[in-house]
């Protein structure tokens, strides 16, 4: 049978497209762990259900999933080791963990089902350091970490209460501690650092339900997806739980893409500058507890930090209170962490109620006291109108601002 030259050309192009698609296919791997059957520190009803839900979604999105349930300390270590070997040659690595997680001295630990949690020291002895998994992810072209691990732990609460009564620091806080992702890695918490998350009342946690719903929607970049997850979770929990994403990713990632981009334009991804980030946590504090702050702002911004109390009282926070780090991506990080030299500890005289903490960028040049007062009046007006970030104009000057709220109980 003779084949025309034109038909031969069509066949060659068709085969080239097939092999090109094979060559460009991402090697995706995921580690999913659901720990529910805790032996001594409080069983969780839904962690296993959540892990199965997310594992199924990831499989449908072409991830090779390493799926584990109710792991002991040795079992978790073996699972992570096996995943590390597989991830070494992957383009995308993902972790979803549902279960108990704790922090001690600013480090996070994922808790196996056989942990006994007899004392604060047993957290480091029995727990699996989250850092060991982050080290794997940060060496990949794209790393995605989803932690549904801040669920209420009665044993941890007992240790915290005992430490507070004895006025000794156990090095503990509720929930998980803030992390600093490196490279193209995104870390998503089910709730804010130093806060607890809901296990859910209908078979799945609010975070897992929303994550499963949105990750299969085509053409949603992962950071945008997390904004939708945040909206869902806040609505379902009556704003009691606010997911947090932390990332310095410069490349875009899509769990699913429709066929409309199956041309050359799908291969080329634009590099975007990272957006400013502000986290103020925990969302609820009492007298003696600390408020923590992390702000990643452009180098071009000289931030003026302040707190606005429930009655409108303004408290400027000097820059020397913050640990300052250059991130190497045209941003600076300003941070006040628990236990730092200039900690923000809630005092008896502090007014109870909703506070707003944040910053605005000082305009270039000399910034006199009357201009500061004008800027502050405008910011208060913006916040009263429900605007907690964006740009504002005062005295013919334009500036940007970001604020987050927390409540003193």
N, C-alpha and C positions, 0 to 999 in steps of 0.2 A: 504494500500500500504506500503510495506516494503522499507526502505531506507538503502542502504549499509552504513557500518561504514565509508568508504572512502568518500562517497557523503555527509554524515553528517558532516564530518570534513571540506569539502570544503564549505558547507553552513555556518558553524560556522565562518570560516575565512572570508567569504564574508560579513556576517552581522557585524562582528567586524570591518572590513574596513569601512563599511558604517557609523557605529556609531562613529568610530574614526574620520572620516572626518567631521561629524557633530560637534563633540566636538571641533575640531581644527579650525573650520571656524571662521574667524575674524568677530567681530561685528564692522562694518564700518558705520560711520555717517558723514554727511557733511552739512555745512551751506553755501549756495550760495546766494549772494546778488548782484543784478545789479541795480545801480541807474543811470538813464539817464535823467529823466524829472525834472531837477532842476528848481526851480521857479524863482530864482533871480541871481544865480552865474554862469550861463552858462550851457545850456543843452549839453549832450554828445550823439552823434549819435549812438555809438556802444556798450556802456556798457551793455545794456540789452541783445543785441545779444550775447555778449561774455559770460554773465552769463548763458544763455540758452544752449550755446554750451558746456560749462564745466559741467553744471548740467546733460545734457544728457550723457556725457562721464562717469561721476561718477556713474550714475545709471547703466550703462552697466557694471561697475566694482564692482557691489554688494554693493554700498554705499546706505544707506537710506538718501535721500537728502531732506533737508529743503530749499525750493526754494522760493525766495522773490524778488520782483521788485518794484522800485520807493517807497522806504520806507521813511516815516517821522521820526522825532526823536523818537517819542513814538513807532512807528512801528519797528524801528531797535532795540530798547531796549527790546520789547516783543519778537522779533525773537531770540535775543541772549539768553534771559532767557529760552525760550523753548528749544533751542539747548543745553544749559548747563545741563538741566535736563536729556535729552536723552543721552548726551555724558558721563554722570557720570558712566555708565556701559559699555562704548564702549572700544574696543581695539585700534581703529584708529579713530581719528577725523580730519576733513579737513575743511578749510575755503577757499573759493574763493570769493574775493570782487572786483567788477568792479565799478568804480565811482570816485568821487573826494575824495582825501585824503590830509590832510595838517599836518604840524608839527608846534608846538610852544614850545619854550624853551626845545627842545630835545624830546618832547613827540608827538606821532602820533595820529591823530584823523581821523575817517571815517565820511564823511559829509552826513547827511540826505538831502533829496530833499527840505525840507522846511527851511534850514538854510539861513540866510540873509547876514551874513558876513559883518556886518556894521563896525566892528573894530577888531583888534587882540583879544580883550577880548571875542568876540562872538565865536571864535573858540573853546575855552574851554567850553563855555556855551552851544553851539548848537551841537558840535561834539560828536561822540561816541569814547571814548578812546580805541585805539587798545589794550592797556594793559589789558583791561577787557576780551578780547577774548584770548589773550596769556595766561592769568592765567588759563583759561579752558584747553587749549591745553597742557600746561606744566604739568598738572596733569594726562595726559593720557599716556599709554604705548608708543603710537606714535602720534605725532601731526604734521600736515602739514598745513602751512599758505601760500596762494598765493595772493599777493596783486598787482592787476592791477589798482592801485589807485593813480598814479603820473601824471595824465593827466593835461595838461595845464589849469590853472584856471585864467581867466583874472582879477577876483576880487582880488585874492591873489597877482597877479603881481602888481596891483594898490597899494595895501597896502605896498608891498615891496618898490616900487618906492617912495612912500610918505615918508616912514621911512628913506630911503637913502638920500632924498632931505633935510629932516629936521635934518639929522645926529643923529637921535634917533633910538635905537634898538627896533624893534617890537617883537623881540624874534622869528622871522620867517625866514625860508629858503625855497627854492623851493623844491617840492617833499616831500618825507618822510625822517625821521631821522633814523639813524642806530639803530638797536635793538640788544638785547643780549639774544638769545634764551637760555632756561634752559632745561636740561634733553634731552630726545629724541624728540626734536621739530625742525623742519626745517621751516625757514621763507624765502620765495622767493619774491623778488621785481621784478616788470616788468622792472625796470631800476635801476641804481645806486642811493644810497641815495643822497638827495639834488639835484636831477635832475628830469626832466619831461619825460614822455613817450608818445608815439604816440597813438591816439585813433583809427587809422587805416583809410584807404580810401576805403576798399572794403567789409564793413559789419562787420569786426572783427579786433580787435587790433592784431598786430604782436605777442604779448606775448600769447594771448588766442589761436590763431591759432596753434602756435607751441606746446603749452602745451597740447591741445586737441589731436594733432597728435601723440605725443610721449607717453602720459600716457597709451594708449591702446596697445602699443607695448610690447609683452611678454618679461619677463626675463631681464628687465632693472631696476637696482637699482635706487632709486629716485634721489640720488645725481648725478649719471651719466646721468640720464634723463635731469636734469636741465642744464648740460653742453651742451647737444644737443639743448635744447631750447635757450640757450645763443647764440650758433653758428647761429641758424636760424634767431633770432631777429637781431643780428648784421649784418648779410648779407642783410636782407630785408631793414634795416634802414641805410645802408651804414655806419655802425659802429657808428651811432649817438646815439644808445640806447643799453645799455649793461645790461641785467638782472643780478641780484646779489642774490646768495643764502647764507644764514647764518645758521650755524648749528653746534651743538655739538653732533649730533646723533652718538651713538656707535653701534646701531643695524641697520641692513639693512631692507629696505622696498621696496616691489614691488607692483605696482598697479595691474599688471597682471603677472601670471606665467603659463608657458605651462605645459602640462601633463608629460613632460619628468622627472620632479622632484617629481612626486607623490609618493615617497617612504619615508623611514625614514629620508633620507638626506635632505628633504624639511623642516622638523620640526626643525632641528638644524641649527642655524644661527651663524656664526663666529662673534666674536666681533672684530672690527677693530679699530686701533688707529686713532684719528681724524687727518686730513691732515692740514698742515699749511695754514693759511688764511691771505690774505692781501687785504685790500680795501682802495683805495685812491679816494676821491670824493670831489666835483662834477667833472665831466669830463671836464667842461669848466668854467673858472673863469676870472674875470676882476679885475682891481685895487680896493683894499679895501675889496675884498671878501676873505674868508678863505678856505684853503685846509684842509680837515680832513683825518685822517689816523687811521686805526685799523689793527693791526697785531697780530695774534695768532700763536705763535711759540713754538716749543718744549722746555722744560726746559733745555735740553742739549745745546741749541743754545744761545750764547750771541750775540745779533744782533748789527750790526754797520749800523745805518740808514744814508742815504744821498739822496740828490736830484741831478740829472744830468740835467743841463739846455740844451736848444737847441744848444748852441754853445760849449757844453762840459764842462761848468763850474761845479765844484763839490762843493756842500755845505753839510758838515756833520751836522747832527741833533743830539745833545747830548741826551743821554737816560733820563736825568732829565727833558727834555721837555715833556716826555710821562707819562701819568697816567699808572701805572703798577698794574695788578691784576693777582693773581694766580687763574687759572680756575678749578683746582682740577682734571684735566684729563691729567696730564703730560704736560700741556701747560701754558704759560704765555701770557697775553694780554697786548700789548703796544698800547696806544690810545691817540690821540690828537683830541679833539672834538671842535666844534664851541664854541667860548666864553671861552675856557680854558685859564689858566694863561699864557701859552706859545703857543699862537695860531700862526698858519702859515698864516699870512695875506699877500696877494699879494701887493707889493710896486711898485711905479712908475718906479723905476730903474730896476725892474726884467725884464729879456729878454722875449719878447713875443714869443709864439710858443710852441712846444711839449716838455714837461718835463717828466722825468722818476724818480719816487720816489720809494724807496724800501730799502732793507737791504741785507747784507750777514752775515753769521755766522762766527764769529772770531774763528780760530782754537785754540785748547787748548794750554795753556802755554803762554809764553811771546810773544807779538805781537808788533814788533817794527815798526817804521815809514817806513822803506824801504819795509817791508812786506805788510803794508797797501797800499803803492803806487803800488806795484806789483799786489795786489788783485784788486785794482780799475782799473788798466789798462786792466786786464783780463775781468772784468765785462763790461767795456765799449765795448770791442771787442765782447763779447757775445750779448749785446743788439743791436749793429750795425748789427749783423748777424741774428737778429730777435728772439733771445732767451731771454725771460724775466723772466724765472725761471728754476731752475735745479741745477746741480752741475758743478763746474769748478775746475781746478787744476792750482796752481801757486807755483813755488819754491818747488816742491815736496809735497805740502800741498793740501788737498782737502777740499772744503767748498761748502755750498749750498747758493742759493740766490733767491730772489723774487723781481720783480719790476712791477709797474703799471704806466701807462702814464696818464697825464692830460695836458690840453692846456690853456695857458694864452692868452687871446684874447686882 
